[in-house]
Amino acid sequence: MRTNTFIFTCGDTNGIGPEIALRSINELYSKSKCKFILPIPPNVFQKYADLIDIKFPYKFIKRLGEIDQSYNGVTLVDIGDVKIDVGKPTRFSGRASYRSIIEAHKIIKLNLSSGMITAPISKIAWQKAGINYPGHTELLGELSNSKNYAMMFLSKSFKGMLATIHDPINKVPRLINKTKIRQLITLLHHTLIKDLNILDPKIAVLGLNPHAGECGKIGNEEIKILQPSIVDSVERGFNVYGPCVPDAFFANKLYLKYDAILSMYHDQLLIPFKMLHFNKGVNYTAGLSFVRTSPDHGTAYDIAGKLKADITSTIESFKWSRKIVKNRD
């Protein structure tokens, strides 16, 4: 694994993705002493190069076989020009963002890069383009041939994993079972050790129902699914606690007492996480054969093309990617 070369994807070409990718590389190029690769449509690059004071040397290539590992500038992979309609999700922007990811994964498979930092995509644009994946996580899980992967969110003081990802709330109870919860606890435990270098980690499991079911009065998933899964994990030597009452858990800042949280559904974790770490939080896909991080925000069409986007979360995504790569090595 190359420990000093990282890939940024361009994200949705009508959103803030190209801007934050290029501005982040601009900031990181001289400071990080790393090499960067960016698959991007040439006309999109030129649009933002005309707006941003590009401080790094670069060259475009058309085929991955042209990647020169000795080149010290930024390698831009030509994925074809795209129709630009800033601020709107279109089938063209959806296809471009998808192709950027596919090319980035090909580079990973060629062992030419250490990690992938993905700019935001639009699920609507993907639907318009006929791309049948809910998002990055599911696509990259399939590309990686990973059977046990999950969406995580990382900050210095708060780390969490989702048991379900982009699923309607009325489907969540049917998607949770003892096998899945045990697998996710195992994945979270090993991710904390292998990727984040946290030895003997403490994990908190949140309940699904209000008051964590209140002894079965408000729901029985805690009794039938979560408690047995936690007991089984403890018997296997893991430090796992719960099911915890979600609102009291966050109100009392109990997340500071654990190395990570396993949450049952998207907003249960993301509302408190983004309230605390919106600008610095990082999305991480655990369980892949490669390292993938991304900022924890979306395409922000309303400010696309205006150079107003905050690149802090993208910079943090690179820092976490580099840290995890070093831990794995």
C-alpha positions as CSV (number, residue, x, y, z in Angstrom):
1,M,0.0,0.0,0.0
2,R,1.3,3.4,-1.0
3,T,1.4,5.5,2.2
4,N,1.9,8.9,0.7
5,T,-0.5,9.0,-2.3
6,F,-4.2,9.8,-1.8
7,I,-7.1,10.1,-4.2
8,F,-9.8,12.8,-4.0
9,T,-12.9,12.3,-6.0
10,C,-14.7,15.3,-7.6
11,G,-18.2,14.6,-6.2
12,D,-21.2,15.9,-8.0
13,T,-19.9,18.3,-10.6
14,N,-22.8,20.7,-10.1
15,G,-22.3,20.9,-6.3
16,I,-19.4,22.0,-4.1
17,G,-17.4,18.8,-4.7
18,P,-15.0,20.0,-7.3
19,E,-14.4,23.2,-5.3
20,I,-13.7,21.6,-2.0
21,A,-11.5,18.9,-3.6
22,L,-9.3,21.4,-5.4
23,R,-9.2,23.9,-2.5
24,S,-8.2,21.1,-0.1
25,I,-5.5,19.8,-2.4
26,N,-4.3,23.4,-2.7
27,E,-3.9,23.7,1.0
28,L,-2.5,20.2,1.6
29,Y,-0.1,19.9,-1.3
30,S,2.9,21.8,0.2
31,K,2.0,21.1,3.9
32,S,1.4,17.3,3.9
33,K,4.3,16.1,1.6
34,C,1.8,13.7,0.1
35,K,0.9,13.1,-3.6
36,F,-2.6,13.5,-4.9
37,I,-4.7,12.0,-7.7
38,L,-8.0,13.5,-8.8
39,P,-10.4,12.0,-11.4
40,I,-12.3,15.0,-12.8
41,P,-13.9,16.2,-16.0
42,P,-11.3,18.6,-17.7
43,N,-13.9,21.3,-18.2
44,V,-15.0,21.2,-14.6
45,F,-11.4,21.5,-13.5
46,Q,-10.8,24.4,-15.8
47,K,-13.9,26.2,-14.5
48,Y,-12.6,26.1,-10.9
49,A,-9.0,26.6,-11.9
50,D,-10.1,30.0,-13.3
51,L,-11.7,30.9,-9.9
52,I,-9.1,29.4,-7.6
53,D,-5.5,30.3,-7.3
54,I,-4.1,26.9,-8.1
55,K,-0.8,26.6,-6.3
56,F,0.2,23.0,-7.2
57,P,1.7,21.7,-10.4
58,Y,-0.6,19.3,-12.3
59,K,-1.0,17.2,-15.4
60,F,-3.9,15.4,-17.0
61,I,-3.8,11.8,-18.0
62,K,-6.3,9.8,-20.1
63,R,-5.4,6.3,-19.1
64,L,-4.5,4.9,-15.6
65,G,-1.4,3.3,-17.2
66,E,0.0,6.8,-17.6
67,I,0.2,7.4,-13.9
68,D,3.8,8.3,-13.1
69,Q,4.6,7.4,-9.5
70,S,7.7,9.6,-9.6
71,Y,5.7,12.7,-10.6
72,N,5.6,15.1,-7.7
73,G,2.7,17.2,-8.9
74,V,-1.0,16.4,-8.8
75,T,-2.2,13.8,-11.3
76,L,-5.6,14.7,-12.8
77,V,-7.4,11.8,-14.4
78,D,-9.5,12.8,-17.4
79,I,-13.0,11.3,-17.1
80,G,-14.5,13.2,-20.0
81,D,-16.1,16.6,-20.1
82,V,-19.6,17.0,-18.6
83,K,-22.5,19.3,-19.1
84,I,-22.3,21.9,-16.3
85,D,-25.4,23.2,-14.6
86,V,-24.2,24.5,-11.3
87,G,-26.6,24.2,-8.4
88,K,-28.8,21.4,-9.9
89,P,-28.6,17.6,-9.7
90,T,-28.6,16.2,-13.2
91,R,-28.0,12.9,-14.9
92,F,-24.8,14.3,-16.2
93,S,-23.5,15.4,-12.8
94,G,-24.6,12.0,-11.4
95,R,-22.7,10.1,-14.0
96,A,-19.5,12.2,-13.6
97,S,-19.5,11.7,-9.8
98,Y,-20.0,8.0,-10.2
99,R,-17.2,7.7,-12.8
100,S,-14.8,9.6,-10.5
101,I,-15.4,7.0,-7.8
102,I,-15.0,4.1,-10.2
103,E,-11.7,5.4,-11.5
104,A,-10.5,6.1,-8.0
105,H,-11.3,2.5,-7.0
106,K,-9.4,1.2,-10.1
107,I,-6.4,3.2,-8.9
108,I,-6.7,1.7,-5.4
109,K,-6.8,-1.8,-7.0
110,L,-3.6,-1.0,-8.9
111,N,-2.1,-0.4,-5.5
112,L,-1.2,3.2,-6.6
113,S,-2.8,4.9,-3.7
114,S,-3.3,4.6,0.0
115,G,-6.8,6.1,0.6
116,M,-9.8,7.6,-1.0
117,I,-11.3,10.9,0.1
118,T,-14.7,11.3,-1.6
119,A,-16.5,14.6,-2.2
120,P,-20.3,14.7,-1.8
121,I,-22.6,13.1,-4.4
122,S,-26.3,13.5,-5.0
123,K,-28.6,10.6,-4.6
124,I,-31.1,12.4,-6.8
125,A,-28.5,12.8,-9.5
126,W,-27.6,9.2,-9.3
127,Q,-31.2,8.2,-9.7
128,K,-31.5,10.5,-12.7
129,A,-28.4,8.7,-14.2
130,G,-29.8,5.3,-13.5
131,I,-27.2,4.5,-10.8
132,N,-28.9,2.1,-8.4
133,Y,-27.0,2.6,-5.2
134,P,-28.2,4.6,-2.1
135,G,-24.8,6.2,-1.7
136,H,-21.0,5.8,-1.5
137,T,-21.1,3.3,1.3
138,E,-23.1,0.6,-0.5
139,L,-21.3,1.1,-3.8
140,L,-17.8,0.9,-2.2
141,G,-18.9,-2.1,-0.1
142,E,-19.8,-3.9,-3.3
143,L,-16.6,-2.8,-5.1
144,S,-14.6,-4.0,-2.1
145,N,-16.4,-7.3,-2.0
146,S,-16.9,-6.6,1.7
147,K,-19.5,-8.7,3.4
148,N,-19.4,-6.8,6.7
149,Y,-19.1,-3.1,6.3
150,A,-20.7,-0.1,7.9
151,M,-20.9,3.7,8.0
152,M,-19.0,5.4,10.8
153,F,-18.5,9.0,11.9
154,L,-15.3,10.2,13.4
155,S,-14.2,13.1,15.5
156,K,-11.6,13.4,18.3
157,S,-14.2,12.9,21.1
158,F,-17.1,11.2,19.4
159,K,-17.1,8.0,17.2
160,G,-20.1,6.1,16.1
161,M,-21.3,3.4,13.8
162,L,-24.7,2.9,12.2
163,A,-26.6,-0.4,12.3
164,T,-28.8,0.8,9.4
165,I,-27.8,3.4,6.9
166,H,-30.1,5.2,4.4
167,D,-33.3,3.3,5.3
168,P,-36.8,4.7,5.9
169,I,-37.5,4.7,9.6
170,N,-40.5,2.3,9.2
171,K,-38.1,-0.3,7.9
172,V,-35.4,-0.1,10.6
173,P,-37.0,-2.6,13.1
174,R,-37.1,-5.3,10.4
175,L,-33.5,-4.7,9.5
176,I,-32.1,-5.3,13.0
177,N,-31.5,-8.8,14.2
178,K,-29.1,-10.6,16.5
179,T,-26.8,-11.8,13.8
180,K,-26.4,-8.3,12.4
181,I,-25.9,-6.6,15.7
182,R,-23.2,-9.2,16.7
183,Q,-21.4,-8.7,13.4
184,L,-21.5,-5.0,13.8
185,I,-20.2,-5.1,17.3
186,T,-17.3,-7.3,16.1
187,L,-16.6,-5.0,13.2
188,L,-16.6,-1.9,15.4
189,H,-14.4,-3.6,18.0
190,H,-11.8,-4.6,15.4
191,T,-12.0,-1.2,13.5
192,L,-11.2,0.6,16.7
193,I,-8.2,-1.6,17.3
194,K,-6.8,-2.0,13.8
195,D,-7.8,1.4,12.1
196,L,-7.9,3.8,15.1
197,N,-5.3,2.2,17.4
198,I,-7.6,2.1,20.4
199,L,-6.7,-1.0,22.4
200,D,-9.3,-2.8,24.5
201,P,-12.1,-0.4,23.4
202,K,-15.3,0.3,25.2
203,I,-18.5,0.3,23.1
204,A,-21.9,1.6,23.9
205,V,-25.0,0.2,22.1
206,L,-28.0,2.5,21.9
207,G,-31.5,1.2,22.3
208,L,-34.0,1.4,19.4
209,N,-37.1,2.5,21.2
210,P,-37.7,5.5,23.5
211,H,-36.3,4.8,27.0
212,A,-34.6,1.7,25.4
213,G,-38.0,0.0,25.5
214,E,-38.6,0.5,29.2
215,C,-38.4,-3.2,30.0
216,G,-40.6,-4.2,27.0
217,K,-43.4,-1.7,27.6
218,I,-42.5,0.4,24.6
219,G,-41.0,-2.2,22.4
220,N,-39.2,-5.6,22.7
221,E,-36.2,-5.2,20.4
222,E,-34.0,-4.4,23.3
223,I,-35.0,-7.6,25.1
224,K,-35.1,-9.9,22.2
225,I,-32.3,-8.6,20.0
226,L,-29.9,-6.1,21.6
227,Q,-29.5,-7.6,25.1
228,P,-28.7,-11.1,23.8
229,S,-26.3,-9.7,21.3
230,I,-24.5,-7.6,23.9
231,V,-24.3,-10.6,26.3
232,D,-22.8,-12.7,23.5
233,S,-20.2,-10.1,22.7
234,V,-19.2,-9.7,26.3
235,E,-18.8,-13.5,26.5
236,R,-16.4,-13.2,23.5
237,G,-14.3,-10.8,25.5
238,F,-15.6,-7.4,24.1
239,N,-16.2,-4.4,26.4
240,V,-19.8,-3.7,25.3
241,Y,-22.5,-1.9,27.3
242,G,-26.2,-1.2,26.9
243,P,-28.8,-1.0,25.5
244,C,-28.4,2.7,26.5
245,V,-31.3,5.1,26.6
246,P,-30.4,7.4,23.6
247,D,-31.7,10.8,24.8
248,A,-30.2,10.5,28.3
249,F,-27.0,9.1,26.8
250,F,-26.3,12.2,24.8
251,A,-27.8,14.7,27.3
252,N,-25.4,13.4,30.0
253,K,-22.5,13.4,27.5
254,L,-21.9,9.7,28.1
255,Y,-20.3,9.4,24.7
256,L,-17.2,10.9,26.3
257,K,-16.9,7.7,28.5
258,Y,-16.9,5.3,25.5
259,D,-14.6,4.8,22.6
260,A,-17.5,4.4,20.2
261,I,-21.2,4.0,19.9
262,L,-23.3,1.6,17.9
263,S,-26.5,3.4,16.9
264,M,-29.6,1.8,15.5
265,Y,-30.5,4.3,12.8
266,H,-29.2,7.3,10.8
267,D,-30.7,10.3,12.7
268,Q,-30.2,8.8,16.1
269,L,-26.5,9.2,15.7
270,L,-26.2,12.0,13.1
271,I,-28.3,14.7,14.9
272,P,-26.0,14.8,18.0
273,F,-22.8,14.2,15.9
274,K,-23.5,17.0,13.5
275,M,-24.6,19.4,16.2
276,L,-21.2,18.9,17.9
277,H,-18.9,18.3,14.9
278,F,-20.5,19.5,11.7
279,N,-17.4,21.3,10.4
280,K,-14.9,18.8,11.5
281,G,-16.8,15.5,11.5
282,V,-15.7,12.8,9.0
283,N,-17.6,9.9,7.4
284,Y,-15.7,6.7,7.4
285,T,-16.6,3.4,5.8
286,A,-15.5,0.6,8.1
287,G,-14.8,-2.9,6.9
288,L,-13.4,-2.1,3.4
289,S,-10.2,-3.4,2.1
290,F,-9.1,0.2,1.5
291,V,-9.4,3.4,3.4
292,R,-12.3,5.7,2.4
293,T,-13.3,8.9,4.2
294,S,-15.4,11.9,3.3
295,P,-16.7,15.1,4.7
296,D,-20.0,14.7,6.7
297,H,-22.0,17.2,4.6
298,G,-23.7,17.2,1.3
299,T,-23.5,18.8,-2.1
300,A,-24.7,22.3,-0.9
301,Y,-26.1,23.2,-4.3
302,D,-27.2,26.6,-2.9
303,I,-23.6,27.8,-2.6
304,A,-22.0,25.8,-5.4
305,G,-19.7,27.8,-7.7
306,K,-19.5,30.7,-5.2
307,L,-16.3,29.6,-3.4
308,K,-18.1,29.8,-0.1
309,A,-17.9,26.2,1.0
310,D,-16.1,25.3,4.2
311,I,-13.3,22.8,3.5
312,T,-12.6,22.0,7.1
313,S,-14.4,18.6,7.0
314,T,-12.6,17.7,3.8
315,I,-9.2,18.5,5.3
316,E,-10.1,16.4,8.4
317,S,-11.1,13.6,6.0
318,F,-7.6,13.6,4.6
319,K,-6.1,13.7,8.1
320,W,-8.1,10.7,9.3
321,S,-7.4,8.8,6.0
322,R,-3.7,9.3,6.5
323,K,-3.9,8.3,10.2
324,I,-5.8,5.1,9.4
325,V,-3.5,4.2,6.6
326,K,-0.5,4.5,8.9
327,N,-2.3,2.5,11.6
328,R,-3.0,-0.3,9.1
329,D,0.6,-0.3,7.9
